[in-house]
Amino acid sequence: MAKLADIIVDHSCKIQPGEKVFIGLTNIPPDMACLLINKIGERGGMPFIQLGNPRISKAMYNYASPEQMSILARRDLAFAKEMDHFISLVAEDNLFEFSDVPEDNMKIVLSNWSRPVCEYIDSTGKWVFLRWPTPAMAQFAGMSAEAFEDYFFDVCTLDYEKMTRAGAPLMDRLSNTDIVRIKGVRDTDIEFSVQGIPVGLSAGERNIPDGEVFTAPIKESVNGVINFNTRSVYNGKCFEDIRLVFKNGKIIEAVSSDTSTLNDILDTDSGSRYIGEFAFGINPHIKRAMQDSLFDEKISGSIHLTPGQSLNEANNGNSSGIHWDMVMIQTPEYGGGEIYFDGELIRKNGLFVSEYLHCLNPESLLCSEASDAERVLCDAA
């Protein structure tokens, strides 16, 4: 926990004397909360604590009104504008806690409260979010609670500086790419242009665990079919076998284990049927899905496409009240797959094939120290 607190305070936030730090805590152990408070205080920062509880939030959401949520948004925005950094740690005992909140109520909460507050915090670029390990998460991962806790700290405290170096060649190659093509499970065959869209690397600055290289498609360039081979939880509801068909950027057909609810979400607003993000997962410790997008979108050998709001760092102009990371794993265990940049095979069955990208494959990222040859190759690329 001390190592993780150091990463959050010094790597993610880089706390300086006099800075005001919001710390949102939901069901987090007091020891971890005190570590964060003490480390921020030791660096001259000012910590501000807010405690949350999903069951209490659910009770309020059941009676949500636009006026009520708008008042909360004005309150939270006023407070947020006093802060220099935002840290949020959430332990969810039940990923489906909000599953029986009426859909209309959830839309009121998102559009009138969550979205305006989150958009402001996101625009600052001074936030970090972490999902704390719970028995529920261990169950979805198919592990004991003790084994999952060990796994969690391995995942969250890896060498993010090394990941930053290793991700640079892929960022450069993607920045100089026009057409991306993805082939995979079942009849997946989809392509789009990323030309001119900024490319970013997430390596512990915003999300923990972390590990992705991201950009976005040109909004109306997406065409084809994609089948996602992981379960996806959104607003407390679980979806399996999501299949999307695109024409000129828009999702014209969407089916899943709950097709009706899926389409209700995709009809949230005019931007929710367009893609706001495309990314590669590169965290070598994360190898299988566990129904938690914060982990699943970082799976080594995966990609994700995101209906809804685009990222500030890779803005393709799409605006929406949703941002839903849907994950496809392309390792052999999950059916394999291929990714091409302008016709060049970049990754096959979850592994990067070009020598200058080998430093992103798990065996390289998991080495305790990069070899001199690997370091020279990545730096040169």
Residue pairs with C-beta under 8 A, 6 or more apart in sequence:
1 29
1 31
1 32
1 35
1 153
2 35
3 153
3 157
4 32
4 130
4 153
4 156
4 157
4 208
5 32
5 35
5 36
5 39
6 39
7 156
7 157
7 160
7 204
7 208
8 36
8 87
8 128
8 130
8 208
9 15
9 36
9 39
9 40
9 43
10 43
11 160
11 204
11 205
12 87
12 128
12 204
12 205
12 206
12 208
13 21
13 85
13 87
13 126
13 128
15 21
15 39
15 40
15 43
15 44
15 45
15 85
16 43
16 44
16 45
17 43
17 44
17 45
18 44
18 45
18 46
19 44
19 45
19 46
19 84
19 85
20 45
20 46
20 48
20 82
20 83
20 84
20 85
21 40
21 45
21 46
21 47
21 48
21 83
21 84
21 85
21 86
21 87
22 48
22 50
22 79
22 80
22 83
22 85
22 86
22 87
23 33
23 36
23 37
23 40
23 47
23 48
23 49
23 50
23 87
23 88
23 89
24 50
24 52
24 86
24 87
24 88
24 89
24 90
25 33
25 49
25 50
25 51
25 52
25 89
26 51
26 52
26 53
26 54
26 89
26 90
26 91
26 92
27 52
27 53
27 54
27 90
27 91
27 92
27 93
27 132
27 134
28 89
28 90
28 91
28 132
29 132
32 89
32 132
33 49
33 89
36 47
36 87
36 89
37 47
37 49
40 46
40 47
41 47
45 85
48 83
52 90
54 92
54 93
54 94
54 97
54 98
55 97
57 98
58 97
58 98
58 101
61 98
61 101
61 105
61 106
61 109
62 101
62 102
62 105
63 105
64 105
64 108
64 109
65 108
66 108
66 112
69 108
69 109
69 112
69 113
70 112
70 113
72 113
73 112
73 113
73 116
73 117
76 113
76 117
77 116
77 117
77 120
80 86
80 117
80 120
80 121
81 120
83 126
84 126
85 126
85 127
85 128
86 121
86 124
86 126
86 127
86 128
87 127
87 128
87 130
88 127
88 128
88 129
88 130
89 129
89 130
89 131
89 132
90 129
90 130
90 131
90 132
91 131
91 132
91 133
91 134
92 131
92 134
92 136
92 137
93 134
93 135
93 136
94 136
95 136
95 137
95 140
95 233
95 236
95 238
95 291
95 292
96 233
96 236
96 237
96 238
97 236
98 106
98 235
98 236
99 235
99 236
99 237
100 236
101 235
101 236
103 261
103 264
106 235
107 268
107 321
110 321
110 322
111 321
115 321
121 127
122 312
123 312
125 312
125 313
127 206
128 205
128 206
128 207
128 208
129 206
129 207
129 208
129 294
130 156
130 207
130 208
131 137
131 292
131 294
131 295
133 145
133 148
133 149
133 152
135 145
137 148
137 152
137 290
137 292
138 144
138 145
138 147
138 148
138 149
140 290
140 291
140 292
141 148
141 151
141 288
141 290
143 151
151 285
154 285
155 209
155 283
155 285
155 286
155 295
156 208
156 209
158 283
158 284
158 285
158 365
160 203
160 204
160 210
161 203
162 365
162 370
163 201
163 203
163 204
163 210
163 211
163 282
163 283
163 365
164 201
164 203
165 359
165 370
165 375
165 378
165 379
166 282
166 359
166 360
166 364
166 365
166 370
166 378
167 201
167 203
167 213
167 282
167 360
168 201
168 378
168 381
169 356
169 357
169 359
169 360
169 378
169 381
170 213
170 280
170 282
170 352
170 357
170 360
171 199
171 200
171 201
171 213
172 381
173 341
173 346
173 357
174 194
174 199
174 213
174 215
174 341
175 198
175 199
177 194
177 195
177 341
177 342
178 193
178 194
178 195
178 342
179 191
179 192
179 193
179 340
179 341
179 342
179 343
180 191
180 192
180 193
180 194
180 217
180 278
180 339
180 340
180 341
181 189
181 190
181 191
181 339
181 340
181 343
182 188
182 189
182 190
182 191
182 226
182 303
182 328
182 337
182 338
182 339
182 340
183 189
183 337
183 338
183 339
183 340
184 226
184 227
184 229
184 328
184 330
184 335
184 336
184 337
184 338
185 227
185 229
185 328
185 334
185 335
185 336
185 337
186 227
186 243
187 225
187 227
188 224
188 225
188 226
188 227
188 328
188 337
189 224
189 225
190 222
190 223
190 224
190 225
190 226
190 246
191 222
191 223
191 224
192 217
192 218
192 221
192 222
192 223
192 249
192 275
192 278
193 217
193 218
193 221
194 215
194 216
194 217
194 218
194 278
195 218
196 218
197 215
197 216
197 217
197 218
197 314
197 315
197 316
198 215
198 313
198 314
198 315
199 213
199 214
199 215
199 314
200 213
200 214
200 215
200 311
200 313
200 314
201 212
201 213
201 214
202 210
202 211
202 212
202 213
202 214
203 210
203 211
204 210
207 294
207 298
209 283
209 285
209 286
209 294
209 295
209 298
210 283
210 298
211 281
211 282
211 283
211 284
211 286
211 298
211 300
212 279
212 280
212 281
212 282
212 283
212 297
212 298
212 304
213 279
213 280
213 282
214 277
214 278
214 279
214 280
214 311
214 313
214 314
215 277
215 278
215 279
215 314
216 275
216 276
216 277
216 278
216 310
216 311
216 314
216 315
216 316
216 318
217 249
217 275
217 278
217 316
218 249
218 316
219 249
219 274
219 275
219 316
219 317
219 318
220 248
220 249
220 250
220 274
221 248
221 249
222 246
222 248
222 249
222 274
222 275
223 246
223 247
223 248
223 249
224 245
224 246
225 243
225 244
225 245
225 246
226 243
226 244
226 246
226 305
226 328
227 241
227 242
227 243
227 328
228 241
228 242
228 243
228 244
228 326
228 327
228 328
229 328
229 329
229 334
229 335
230 289
230 291
230 296
230 327
230 328
230 329
230 334
231 238
231 239
231 240
231 289
231 291
232 238
232 239
232 240
232 242
232 291
232 293
232 296
232 324
232 325
232 326
232 327
233 239
233 291
233 292
233 293
234 265
234 322
234 324
235 265
237 258
237 261
238 257
238 291
239 256
239 257
239 258
239 261
239 262
240 256
240 257
241 255
241 256
241 257
242 254
242 255
242 256
242 262
242 326
243 253
243 254
243 255
243 256
244 251
244 253
244 254
244 305
244 307
244 326
245 251
245 252
245 253
245 254
246 252
246 275
249 274
249 275
250 273
250 274
251 266
251 273
251 274
251 307
254 262
254 263
254 266
255 262
256 262
265 272
265 322
265 324
266 272
266 273
266 307
266 322
267 273
268 308
268 320
268 321
268 322
269 320
269 321
269 322
270 320
271 308
271 309
271 318
271 319
271 320
272 307
272 308
272 320
272 321
272 322
273 307
274 307
274 308
274 318
274 320
275 305
275 306
275 307
275 316
275 318
276 306
276 307
276 308
276 309
276 310
276 311
276 316
276 318
276 320
276 323
277 304
277 305
277 306
277 310
277 311
277 314
277 323
277 325
278 303
278 304
278 305
278 306
279 297
279 303
279 304
279 306
279 325
280 302
280 303
280 347
281 296
281 297
281 298
281 299
281 300
281 301
281 302
281 303
281 304
281 327
282 298
282 300
282 360
282 365
283 298
283 299
283 300
284 300
284 362
284 363
284 365
284 366
285 300
285 366
286 295
286 296
286 298
286 299
286 300
287 299
287 300
287 301
287 331
287 362
288 299
288 329
288 333
289 296
289 299
289 327
289 329
290 296
293 325
293 327
296 302
296 304
296 325
296 327
297 304
297 325
297 327
299 327
299 329
300 331
300 350
300 361
300 362
300 365
301 329
301 330
301 331
301 347
301 349
301 350
301 351
302 327
302 328
302 329
302 330
302 350
303 327
303 328
303 330
303 339
304 325
304 326
304 327
304 328
305 326
305 328
306 323
306 324
306 325
306 326
307 320
307 322
307 324
307 326
308 318
308 320
308 321
308 322
308 323
308 324
309 318
309 319
309 320
309 321
309 322
309 323
310 316
310 317
310 318
310 319
328 334
328 337
329 350
330 336
330 337
330 338
330 339
330 347
330 349
330 350
331 349
331 350
332 349
332 350
336 348
336 349
336 350
337 348
337 349
337 350
338 345
338 347
338 348
338 349
339 345
339 346
339 347
339 348
340 346
344 354
345 353
346 352
346 353
346 354
346 357
347 353
347 357
351 361
352 358
352 360
352 361
355 377
356 377
356 378
356 380
356 381
357 381
358 364
358 374
358 377
359 365
359 370
359 374
359 377
359 378
364 370
364 374
367 374
370 378
